[in-house]
């Protein structure tokens, strides 16, 4: 551990109990989507008295806070997402949610960790040559929250665009305290394929008098998997999952339509662009080949999360400087989930990474990953999360800092 980073860890540890209390209050009262008024209120209360320039969103209950340093300089953005998932929690924790929603992805820790960073950096305001922009974002779980905040001007909130952007995502399936990231693609881009095959209904005993959309939809589903394995380089992977299929109302009736919806993930812009053109083409032409038609909608929802190479190196060096080399592990491959912080990283060079938060578990209890109704997060990692975010900002804003290099 660097002697320069030792004070940050000590200061973070000193506020650890308060961060844990905030996280557990958030966990017990989760909110889903873009409108999170109770979560927003808790964040505003936690930031009160820090001397931050705070604005709230209009299209969403976001919180944007700017910390001005003691001297002019660049702006660094730190982000934490705030929303929960529509999952009924089954952890049995004493602070478990009981309202039908759950912080199953750890966003309660993200909020508390970012509040911790705001407190640590505000206490060192005089050292900062520049500003820190804190982005508390609703609606990460498929609601477009980052896009809304960008449209409402979060990237200009400090008066100039950030020179760097960072975030930490806790992982329920990684050992507590382990930090990992990688340069380049970190998480998959995500798109949605929606296909409605239109035929002609009829009696199940006389299929030759109808145009049955069901086997055509089945053929499209099979063809999607063949397409992936035969048209894409295995080292530039594509993952297609057909998660919804619907057709018909009775076993002896041939329906008019059959519908399938698929999630499509890719790890490069080149692959994503090809998929947007070729998947609709494939579905339509399979239907045409059987004398039916297919209505196809294809929407690119999130780009690939791509870490800037220099920022990822800074992220790794900062983690090693704070916690020691034994607590940093390079991520060998991208993770297949998707993340709307990708929209920020399209505009600002930066890096996203993971902090393990798996609690000790009995040998007979499996570790549950993020999004599980049984997901458990060790919130003792919160001081480390706050310290990591703090040091990433200090590395840009404090002359003589071991990671300063703007």
C-alpha positions in Angstrom: 0.0 0.0 0.0 1.3 3.4 -0.9 2.0 5.8 2.0 0.2 8.5 -0.1 -3.0 6.4 -0.1 -2.9 5.3 3.5 -4.8 8.4 4.8 -7.6 7.8 2.3 -8.1 4.2 3.5 -8.0 5.3 7.2 -10.5 8.1 6.5 -12.8 5.7 4.6 -12.6 3.2 7.4 -13.6 5.9 9.9 -16.9 6.5 8.1 -17.5 2.8 7.3 -20.3 2.3 9.8 -22.2 5.3 8.5 -21.9 4.0 4.9 -23.1 0.6 6.0 -26.1 2.1 7.7 -27.0 4.1 4.6 -26.7 1.1 2.4 -28.9 -1.0 4.7 -31.6 1.8 4.8 -31.5 1.9 1.0 -31.7 -1.9 0.7 -34.7 -2.1 2.9 -36.6 0.5 0.8 -35.8 -0.2 -2.9 -37.4 1.6 -5.8 -37.5 0.6 -9.5 -37.1 2.6 -12.6 -36.6 6.3 -13.2 -38.7 7.7 -10.4 -37.0 7.0 -7.1 -38.1 9.8 -4.7 -37.3 8.1 -1.4 -33.8 7.1 -2.7 -33.2 10.6 -3.9 -34.2 12.0 -0.6 -31.7 9.8 1.3 -28.9 10.8 -1.1 -29.7 14.5 -0.7 -29.7 14.1 3.1 -26.4 12.3 3.0 -24.8 15.0 0.9 -26.1 17.9 3.0 -23.5 20.1 4.5 -20.7 19.1 2.1 -20.7 22.3 0.2 -21.6 20.7 -3.1 -23.5 22.3 -6.1 -26.5 20.0 -6.3 -29.1 19.7 -9.1 -31.8 17.2 -9.5 -33.3 15.8 -12.7 -36.7 16.6 -14.2 -37.3 13.6 -16.4 -35.9 11.4 -13.6 -35.1 11.7 -9.9 -31.3 11.9 -10.5 -28.9 13.7 -8.3 -25.9 15.6 -9.8 -23.4 17.1 -7.4 -20.3 19.2 -8.2 -17.4 19.6 -5.8 -15.2 22.6 -6.6 -11.6 22.2 -5.6 -9.4 24.9 -4.1 -7.8 25.7 -7.5 -8.9 25.6 -11.2 -8.4 22.4 -13.1 -10.1 19.6 -14.9 -13.3 17.7 -14.0 -13.5 14.0 -13.1 -16.8 12.2 -13.1 -17.7 9.5 -10.6 -20.9 7.6 -11.0 -23.2 5.4 -8.9 -26.5 3.9 -10.0 -29.5 4.0 -7.7 -32.3 1.7 -8.9 -33.4 -1.7 -7.8 -35.0 -4.7 -9.6 -38.6 -6.0 -9.6 -37.5 -9.1 -7.7 -39.1 -10.5 -4.5 -36.2 -10.8 -2.0 -35.6 -14.2 -0.3 -32.3 -13.5 1.5 -33.8 -13.5 5.0 -31.6 -10.6 6.0 -32.9 -8.5 8.9 -33.0 -5.5 6.5 -34.4 -7.4 3.6 -36.9 -5.5 1.4 -40.6 -6.4 1.7 -42.1 -4.3 -1.0 -41.7 -6.6 -4.0 -38.5 -5.0 -5.2 -34.8 -5.7 -4.3 -31.4 -4.3 -4.6 -30.2 -7.5 -6.2 -27.5 -5.9 -8.3 -25.8 -4.0 -5.5 -26.9 -0.5 -6.5 -27.5 0.3 -2.8 -23.8 -0.2 -2.3 -23.0 1.9 -5.3 -24.9 4.8 -3.8 -23.4 4.5 -0.4 -19.9 4.1 -1.8 -20.3 7.2 -3.9 -21.6 9.2 -1.0 -18.5 8.0 0.9 -16.3 9.3 -1.9 -18.1 12.7 -1.8 -17.5 12.9 1.9 -13.8 12.0 1.6 -13.1 14.4 -1.3 -15.1 17.3 0.3 -12.8 17.0 3.3 -9.8 17.4 1.0 -11.3 20.2 -1.2 -8.4 22.5 -0.6 -6.0 20.0 -2.2 -8.0 19.7 -5.4 -7.0 21.5 -8.6 -10.3 21.0 -10.4 -13.7 19.6 -9.8 -15.4 16.3 -9.1 -18.8 15.5 -10.7 -20.9 13.0 -8.8 -23.5 11.3 -10.9 -26.2 9.5 -8.9 -28.2 7.7 -11.7 -31.6 6.1 -11.6 -32.9 3.7 -14.2 -29.8 1.6 -15.0 -31.8 -1.6 -15.1 -33.2 -1.2 -18.6 -34.8 2.2 -18.2 -32.2 4.4 -20.0 -31.2 6.4 -17.0 -27.8 7.3 -18.2 -29.2 8.5 -21.5 -31.7 10.7 -19.8 -29.1 12.3 -17.5 -26.8 12.9 -20.5 -29.7 14.6 -22.4 -30.3 16.7 -19.3 -26.7 17.9 -19.3 -24.9 15.9 -16.6 -21.7 15.9 -18.6 -21.7 19.7 -18.6 -22.8 20.2 -15.0 -19.3 21.4 -13.9 -19.1 23.9 -16.7 -16.8 21.8 -18.9 -16.8 18.2 -20.0 -15.0 15.7 -17.7 -11.6 14.6 -18.7 -12.2 11.2 -17.1 -15.1 9.1 -15.8 -15.0 6.2 -13.3 -17.4 3.7 -11.7 -17.3 0.7 -9.5 -19.7 -2.2 -9.7 -19.9 -4.7 -6.8 -20.1 -8.4 -7.7 -21.8 -10.9 -5.5 -19.9 -13.7 -7.1 -16.3 -12.4 -6.6 -14.3 -12.7 -3.3 -14.9 -9.7 -1.1 -12.3 -7.0 -1.6 -11.0 -8.2 -5.0 -10.8 -5.5 -7.7 -10.8 -6.4 -11.4 -11.0 -4.6 -14.7 -9.5 -4.7 -18.2 -8.7 -2.3 -21.0 -11.0 -2.3 -24.0 -14.3 -4.1 -24.0 -15.5 -4.8 -20.5 -19.2 -5.6 -20.9 -21.3 -6.5 -23.9 -23.5 -4.3 -26.0 -27.1 -5.2 -25.9 -29.8 -5.2 -28.5 -33.4 -6.5 -28.8 -34.7 -8.6 -31.7 -38.5 -8.7 -32.0 -40.0 -11.0 -34.7 -43.6 -11.5 -35.5 -44.2 -14.3 -38.1 -47.5 -13.7 -40.0 -49.3 -16.6 -41.6 -52.9 -17.8 -42.1 -54.8 -19.5 -39.4 -56.8 -22.7 -39.7 -57.8 -26.0 -38.3 -55.0 -28.2 -36.9 -56.1 -31.2 -38.9 -55.7 -29.4 -42.2 -52.4 -27.6 -42.1 -52.2 -27.5 -45.9 -55.1 -25.1 -45.9 -53.3 -22.7 -43.6 -49.9 -21.0 -43.4 -48.5 -22.2 -40.1 -46.2 -19.6 -38.4 -45.2 -21.8 -35.6 -42.6 -24.1 -37.4 -41.3 -21.0 -39.2 -40.7 -19.3 -35.9 -39.0 -22.5 -34.7 -36.8 -22.5 -37.7 -35.8 -18.9 -37.2 -34.9 -19.7 -33.6 -32.6 -22.5 -34.7 -31.2 -20.5 -37.5 -30.2 -17.7 -35.1 -27.8 -20.1 -33.3 -26.4 -21.5 -36.5 -25.9 -18.0 -37.8 -23.8 -17.0 -34.7 -21.5 -20.1 -34.9 -21.0 -20.0 -38.6 -20.8 -16.2 -39.4 -18.8 -14.8 -36.5 -15.3 -15.2 -35.3 -15.3 -17.2 -32.1 -12.8 -14.6 -30.7 -15.3 -11.8 -31.3 -18.3 -13.5 -29.8 -22.0 -13.0 -30.1 -24.6 -14.3 -27.7 -28.3 -14.6 -28.8 -30.9 -15.7 -26.3 -34.5 -16.2 -27.3 -36.2 -15.5 -24.1 -39.8 -15.1 -25.2 -41.9 -17.2 -27.6 -45.6 -17.0 -28.0 -48.2 -18.4 -30.4 -51.7 -19.8 -30.4 -54.5 -20.4 -27.9 -55.4 -24.0 -28.4 -53.6 -27.2 -29.5 -56.0 -27.9 -32.4 -55.8 -24.4 -33.9 -53.2 -23.0 -36.2 -52.6 -19.4 -35.2 -52.3 -16.4 -37.4 -49.0 -15.3 -35.8 -46.1 -16.5 -33.8 -43.8 -14.1 -32.0 -40.3 -14.4 -30.6 -38.1 -11.9 -28.8 -34.3 -12.3 -28.3 -31.6 -10.5 -26.4 -28.5 -10.0 -28.6 -25.1 -9.3 -27.0 -21.9 -8.4 -28.8 -18.4 -7.2 -27.7 -17.4 -5.0 -30.6 -19.0 -2.2 -32.6 -18.3 -4.1 -35.8 -20.2 -7.1 -34.7 -23.1 -5.0 -33.4 -23.4 -3.2 -36.7 -23.5 -6.4 -38.6 -26.2 -7.9 -36.4 -28.4 -4.9 -36.8 -28.5 -5.5 -40.6 -28.2 -9.3 -40.9 -30.6 -10.6 -38.2 -33.7 -8.9 -39.6 -32.6 -10.0 -43.1 -32.3 -13.6 -41.9 -35.7 -13.7 -40.1 -37.6 -12.1 -43.1 -36.1 -14.4 -45.7 -36.8 -17.6 -43.7 -40.4 -16.5 -43.5 -40.5 -15.6 -47.2 -39.0 -19.0 -48.1 -42.1 -20.7 -46.5 -44.6 -18.3 -48.1 -45.2 -16.3 -44.9 -44.0 -12.8 -43.9 -42.1 -11.5 -40.8 -42.3 -8.2 -39.2 -39.0 -7.5 -37.6 -38.0 -4.7 -35.1 -34.3 -4.5 -34.1 -33.2 -2.0 -31.5 -29.7 -1.3 -30.2 -30.3 -0.5 -26.6 -26.8 -0.2 -25.1 -23.3 0.0 -26.8 -20.4 -2.1 -25.7 -18.8 -0.9 -22.4 -15.3 0.0 -23.5 -12.6 1.1 -21.1 -10.0 3.6 -22.2 -6.6 1.8 -22.2 -4.8 4.5 -20.1 -7.8 4.9 -17.7 -7.9 1.1 -17.2 -4.2 1.1 -16.4 -4.8 3.9 -13.9 -7.7 2.0 -12.4 -5.5 -1.1 -11.9 -2.5 0.9 -10.5 -4.8 2.8 -8.1 -6.3 -0.5 -6.7 -2.8 -2.0 -6.3 -1.5 1.1 -4.6 -4.5 1.1 -2.2 -4.9 -2.5 -1.4 -1.8 -4.4 -2.6 -1.2 -6.5 -5.7 -2.8 -9.5 -4.1 -6.2 -7.8 -4.2 -6.1 -6.9 -7.9 -6.7 -9.4 -10.7 -6.8 -8.5 -14.4 -10.1 -9.5 -15.9 -9.1 -11.9 -18.7 -12.4 -11.6 -20.7 -15.3 -9.2 -20.9 -18.4 -10.0 -18.8 -21.5 -10.8 -20.8 -23.8 -8.4 -18.9 -24.5 -4.9 -20.2 -24.2 -1.5 -18.6 -25.5 1.9 -19.5 -22.3 3.6 -18.1 -21.2 2.6 -21.6 -23.0 5.7 -22.8 -20.8 7.9 -20.6 -17.7 6.1 -21.7 -18.6 6.7 -25.4 -18.2 10.4 -24.6 -15.6 10.6 -21.8 -12.4 8.5 -21.6 -12.6 6.4 -18.4 -12.8 3.0 -16.9 -15.3 0.8 -15.1 -14.4 -2.1 -12.9 -15.7 -4.6 -10.4 -15.2 -4.9 -6.6 -15.9 -8.4 -5.2 -18.5 -8.4 -2.4 -19.3 -12.1 -1.9 -19.7 -12.7 1.9 -18.3 -15.8 3.6 -20.8 -18.6 3.1 -21.1 -22.2 4.4 -19.7 -24.8 2.1 -23.2 -26.2 1.4 -24.6 -22.8 0.3 -23.9 -21.8 -3.3 -22.8 -18.3 -4.0 -25.6 -16.4 -5.7 -24.7 -13.9 -8.4 -26.1 -10.4 -9.0 -29.8 -10.4 -9.9 -30.6 -13.5 -7.8 -33.4 -13.1 -5.2 -30.8 -14.7 -2.8 -27.9 -12.4 -3.7 -25.9 -11.3 -0.7 -23.3 -8.5 -0.6 -20.7 -8.0 2.1 -21.1 -4.3 2.8 -17.9 -4.2 4.8 -16.3 -3.5 1.3 -17.9 0.0 1.3 -14.9 1.8 2.7 -12.7 0.3 0.1 -15.2 1.3 -2.6 -15.3 4.8 -1.4 -11.5 4.9 -1.1 -11.0 3.6 -4.7 -13.3 6.2 -6.2 -11.6 8.9 -4.1 -8.1 8.0 -5.2 -9.2 7.7 -8.9 -10.3 11.4 -8.7 -7.3 12.5 -6.7 -5.0 11.0 -9.3 -6.2 13.6 -11.8 -6.6 16.5 -9.4 -3.7 16.6 -7.0 -0.2 17.5 -8.1 2.4 15.0 -6.8 -0.2 12.3 -6.4 1.4 8.9 -7.3 -1.2 8.4 -10.1 -1.3 12.0 -11.3 -0.8 12.3 -15.0 -3.9 14.0 -16.2 
